[in-house]
Amino acid sequence: MTPAPRSPRSPRPDNLPASFAAFVVTRTGDGAGDGVEAGVTTLTPDDLPDGEVVVRVDWSAVNYKDGMVARPGNRVARTSPLVPGVDLVGTVVASEVAAPAPGDQVVVHGYDLGVARHGGFAEYARVPAAWVVPLPPGLTARRAALLGTAGFTAALSLHRLERHGLVPGTGPLLVTGASGGVGGMAVALGAARGYEVTASTGRTEEAAYLTGLGAVAVLGRDDLVVAPERTLGPERWAGAVDCVGGATLAAVVRTLRYGAAVAASGLTGGSTLKTSVYPFIVRDVALLGVDTVQTPPAERRAVWTEMAAGFPPAVLDTLAAGEVGLDGLPDALAAIQAGRVRGRLLVRPGA
């Protein structure tokens, strides 16, 4: 493997092993029909990218974007070879800045992690100090990994809706794609904040699981489409967190109440939106895009602090779909691409 470029400022701590395990995806071919080779291999510190902070990765998790990175011909991975893993929780082992310091527990996600630079599916990672979020008080490292990118996306979606004016008691909050990682987190967090949450899912057999997270009602995906021949549907939702996109998002937009908003973060149902301007003009509804990649550091830390206080620990543990080591990642990535993962599947790189 060709080592990644290394800055003279990148720390090379004495306590970092000469080699360590990582799950690496390598592109094969040079066109739209590219294939990929993926598996556990051995890296050295010189394979890690530049950064001021070296982290021993205690936990990561399998996200949909990680599944995309491992798919042949994908446009998500922007470098090869690549260690996927768009989030990680671990312990600082070396730092060139005052904070974080060695021994600190930290969370890292977003930016280019696991997409354009090596991510969390390795025993060690090197990252810029500006990307690091201190582990909030009240969260264990494992529960922080359960939250991860999915929990942050759900919390930021609610943050955007509340900034738009949504408050508990004003009507039902719809969460689409509720059986997935972001959707389940949004159901749990919305219920914990006092919202009347309706969960929408393509897997209605998960109804008991979703009511256990706090949903007061569960709808099938097709139940969202009401009076498809009409430009506008009935006013149903005081707000919505959409984790699906495509036709599902279009149905949500048509059925929002006057002045309501939908926070959109997903595209598993399609990347195009076929709708009309009528809901935006006649009902004054808003479509709020939710980007968790470039969220400013101050807001990122504030949202993590809110999550630490807002998620009931027992509910968080319910969201755990299981744990795998690096050698279990091929099956885990295939499962998340196929939509077979309910909740959060954790990764222990050192297991």
C-alpha positions in Angstrom: 0.0 0.0 0.0 1.3 3.5 -0.9 1.7 5.5 2.3 -0.5 8.6 2.6 1.3 12.0 2.4 2.7 12.9 5.8 3.5 16.3 7.2 6.6 16.8 9.4 4.1 18.1 12.1 2.1 14.9 12.2 2.8 13.2 15.5 4.6 9.9 15.7 4.1 8.9 19.3 6.3 6.3 20.9 3.3 4.5 22.2 1.8 3.9 18.7 2.6 0.4 17.5 4.7 -0.2 14.4 1.7 -1.7 12.7 -2.0 -2.1 13.4 -5.2 -3.6 11.8 -7.5 -1.7 9.4 -10.3 -2.5 7.0 -9.3 -1.0 3.7 -11.3 -0.5 0.5 -9.3 -0.2 -2.7 -10.8 0.8 -6.1 -10.0 -1.5 -9.0 -10.3 -0.2 -12.6 -10.5 3.4 -13.8 -14.0 4.1 -15.0 -17.7 4.0 -14.1 -17.6 0.3 -13.9 -14.9 0.3 -11.2 -14.8 -2.6 -8.8 -13.6 -2.7 -5.2 -11.4 -4.9 -3.2 -12.0 -4.8 0.6 -10.6 -6.6 3.6 -8.6 -6.4 6.8 -5.0 -5.5 6.3 -2.0 -4.1 8.2 -1.1 -0.4 8.2 1.8 1.5 9.7 1.7 5.0 11.2 3.1 6.4 8.0 -0.1 5.3 6.2 -2.2 7.7 8.3 -3.0 11.1 6.9 -1.9 14.4 8.3 -3.3 15.8 11.6 -2.5 17.1 15.0 -4.2 14.3 17.0 -3.8 10.6 17.0 -6.7 8.6 18.4 -6.9 4.9 19.4 -10.3 3.9 18.0 -12.3 2.2 20.6 -15.6 2.2 18.7 -17.0 3.0 15.3 -20.4 2.2 13.7 -21.7 1.1 10.3 -23.4 3.9 8.5 -25.2 3.9 5.1 -22.3 6.1 3.6 -19.9 3.4 4.7 -21.9 0.9 2.7 -21.8 3.2 -0.3 -18.0 3.5 -0.1 -17.7 -0.3 -0.4 -20.0 -0.5 -3.4 -18.4 -0.9 -6.9 -18.5 2.2 -9.0 -19.5 4.5 -6.2 -18.8 8.2 -6.2 -18.7 8.6 -2.5 -15.1 7.5 -1.8 -12.8 10.3 -3.0 -9.5 8.5 -2.5 -8.1 5.0 -2.8 -7.0 3.0 -0.8 -9.4 4.2 1.9 -10.3 3.1 5.4 -14.0 3.7 5.7 -15.8 4.6 8.9 -17.4 8.1 9.0 -17.5 8.3 12.8 -15.3 7.1 15.6 -15.0 7.3 19.4 -11.7 6.8 21.1 -8.9 7.9 23.3 -6.2 10.4 22.4 -2.7 8.9 22.4 -0.8 11.9 21.0 -1.6 15.6 20.4 0.3 18.6 19.1 -2.2 21.0 20.7 -3.2 21.7 24.3 -6.7 20.2 23.9 -7.5 17.5 23.3 -4.7 16.0 25.4 -3.4 12.4 25.6 -5.9 10.3 27.6 -8.9 12.4 26.6 -11.9 10.5 25.2 -13.2 12.1 22.0 -15.7 11.8 19.2 -14.9 12.5 15.6 -17.3 12.4 12.6 -18.2 14.4 9.5 -15.8 16.4 7.4 -13.8 14.1 5.1 -13.5 11.2 7.6 -14.0 7.8 5.9 -14.6 9.5 2.5 -11.5 11.4 1.5 -9.2 10.4 4.3 -8.9 7.3 6.5 -11.7 6.9 9.0 -12.8 4.8 11.9 -12.5 1.2 10.7 -9.0 0.9 12.0 -7.3 0.6 15.4 -5.8 4.1 15.1 -6.7 7.3 13.3 -5.0 10.7 12.8 -7.3 13.7 12.5 -7.1 17.5 12.6 -7.7 18.9 16.0 -10.5 21.1 14.8 -12.6 18.0 14.0 -12.4 16.6 17.6 -15.4 16.8 20.0 -14.7 16.0 23.6 -16.8 13.1 24.9 -19.7 14.9 26.7 -20.2 14.2 30.4 -22.8 11.6 31.1 -21.9 9.5 27.9 -19.9 6.4 27.8 -17.7 5.8 24.8 -20.0 2.9 23.6 -23.2 5.0 23.9 -21.5 7.9 22.1 -20.8 5.4 19.3 -24.4 4.3 19.3 -25.3 8.0 18.7 -22.6 8.7 16.2 -23.4 10.3 12.9 -26.9 8.9 13.0 -27.8 10.4 16.4 -26.1 13.7 15.4 -28.1 13.9 12.2 -31.4 13.2 14.1 -30.5 15.8 16.8 -29.5 18.4 14.2 -32.7 17.8 12.3 -34.8 18.5 15.4 -32.6 21.5 16.1 -33.4 22.9 12.7 -37.1 22.3 13.1 -37.2 23.9 16.5 -35.3 26.9 15.2 -38.1 27.2 12.6 -40.7 27.2 15.3 -41.6 23.6 16.1 -42.5 23.0 19.8 -44.0 20.0 21.6 -47.8 20.1 21.8 -48.4 21.7 18.4 -49.2 18.4 16.6 -47.7 15.2 15.4 -44.1 15.0 14.4 -43.5 12.6 11.5 -40.3 10.6 11.1 -39.8 8.7 7.8 -37.4 5.8 7.4 -37.9 5.2 11.1 -36.4 1.7 11.2 -33.0 3.0 10.1 -30.3 4.5 12.2 -31.2 8.2 11.8 -34.9 7.5 11.9 -34.8 5.4 15.1 -32.7 8.1 16.7 -35.2 10.8 15.6 -38.1 8.8 17.0 -36.4 8.3 20.4 -35.1 11.8 20.7 -38.4 13.4 19.6 -40.4 11.3 22.1 -37.9 12.2 24.9 -38.4 15.9 24.1 -42.2 15.5 24.4 -43.3 15.3 20.8 -46.1 13.2 19.6 -44.1 11.1 17.1 -45.5 9.2 14.2 -43.0 6.7 12.7 -43.2 5.8 9.0 -41.4 2.7 7.8 -41.3 0.3 4.9 -40.9 -2.5 7.4 -44.2 -2.4 9.3 -43.2 -5.6 11.2 -40.9 -3.2 13.2 -44.0 -1.5 14.8 -43.3 -2.9 18.3 -39.7 -1.8 18.1 -40.7 1.7 17.1 -43.4 2.1 19.7 -40.8 0.9 22.2 -38.6 3.9 21.1 -41.5 6.2 21.9 -43.6 6.4 18.7 -47.4 6.8 19.4 -48.3 5.6 15.9 -46.6 3.6 13.1 -47.5 4.0 9.4 -46.5 2.0 6.4 -44.6 3.9 3.7 -47.6 3.8 1.4 -49.8 5.3 4.0 -48.1 8.6 3.5 -49.6 9.0 0.0 -53.0 10.4 0.4 -55.2 11.6 -2.5 -52.3 11.4 -5.0 -54.5 13.0 -7.7 -54.6 16.2 -5.7 -51.9 18.9 -5.8 -52.1 19.2 -2.0 -52.9 16.5 0.5 -54.5 16.9 3.9 -52.6 19.0 6.5 -51.3 16.3 8.8 -47.9 17.1 10.3 -46.7 19.9 12.5 -43.1 19.0 11.4 -41.2 16.1 9.9 -37.8 14.5 9.9 -37.3 12.8 6.5 -34.6 10.2 6.2 -35.7 8.8 2.9 -36.0 11.5 0.2 -37.6 10.8 -3.3 -41.3 10.1 -3.4 -41.5 9.9 0.4 -40.2 13.5 0.8 -42.6 14.7 -1.9 -45.6 13.1 0.0 -44.4 14.7 3.2 -44.2 18.2 1.6 -47.8 17.8 0.3 -49.2 17.0 3.8 -47.4 19.4 6.1 -49.6 21.8 8.1 -49.6 25.5 7.3 -46.2 27.0 8.3 -44.6 23.7 9.1 -41.2 22.4 7.9 -39.5 19.1 7.0 -35.8 18.6 7.8 -34.4 16.4 5.1 -31.2 14.3 5.4 -31.7 11.1 3.5 -31.8 9.9 -0.1 -32.2 6.1 0.1 -35.6 6.6 -1.6 -34.1 8.7 -4.4 -32.1 11.8 -5.0 -34.8 13.7 -7.0 -37.8 15.5 -5.6 -40.9 15.7 -7.9 -43.3 18.2 -6.4 -44.9 21.5 -7.1 -44.4 25.0 -5.7 -48.0 25.0 -4.2 -47.1 23.7 -0.7 -44.4 26.3 -0.4 -46.6 29.2 -1.5 -50.1 28.2 -0.5 -49.2 26.6 2.9 -45.9 28.5 3.6 -44.1 25.2 4.3 -40.3 25.0 4.4 -37.8 22.4 3.3 -34.8 22.4 5.5 -31.6 20.7 4.3 -29.6 19.0 7.0 -25.8 18.7 6.4 -23.8 17.0 9.1 -20.5 17.0 7.2 -19.5 20.7 7.5 -21.4 21.6 10.7 -19.4 24.4 12.4 -17.4 23.1 15.4 -19.3 25.2 18.0 -22.7 24.0 16.9 -21.3 20.4 16.6 -20.2 20.5 20.3 -23.5 22.1 21.4 -25.6 19.4 19.7 -23.4 16.6 21.3 -24.0 18.2 24.7 -27.8 18.3 24.0 -27.7 14.6 23.0 -25.9 13.6 26.1 -28.6 15.1 28.2 -31.6 14.3 25.9 -31.3 10.5 25.1 -32.6 8.1 27.9 -29.7 5.6 28.3 -32.1 2.6 28.2 -33.5 3.7 24.9 -30.0 4.2 23.5 -29.1 0.7 24.4 -32.3 -0.5 22.6 -30.9 1.0 19.4 -27.9 -1.3 19.4 -28.2 -3.8 16.6 -25.0 -5.7 17.6 -21.3 -5.5 17.4 -18.7 -6.7 14.9 -14.9 -6.6 14.6 -13.1 -5.6 11.5 -13.4 -9.1 10.0 -17.2 -8.9 10.3 -17.4 -5.7 8.2 -18.0 -7.3 4.8 -21.3 -8.8 5.9 -22.2 -5.7 7.9 -21.7 -3.4 5.0 -23.7 -5.7 2.7 -26.5 -5.7 5.3 -26.8 -1.9 5.6 -26.8 -1.5 1.8 -29.7 -4.0 1.6 -31.6 -2.2 4.4 -31.4 -5.1 6.8 -29.9 -3.2 9.8 -32.3 -2.0 12.4 -30.8 0.6 14.7 -27.0 0.9 15.0 -24.4 -1.7 14.3 -21.3 -1.1 16.3 -17.7 -1.8 15.2 -14.8 -2.6 17.7 -11.6 -2.3 15.6 -9.5 -3.8 18.4 -11.7 -6.9 19.0 
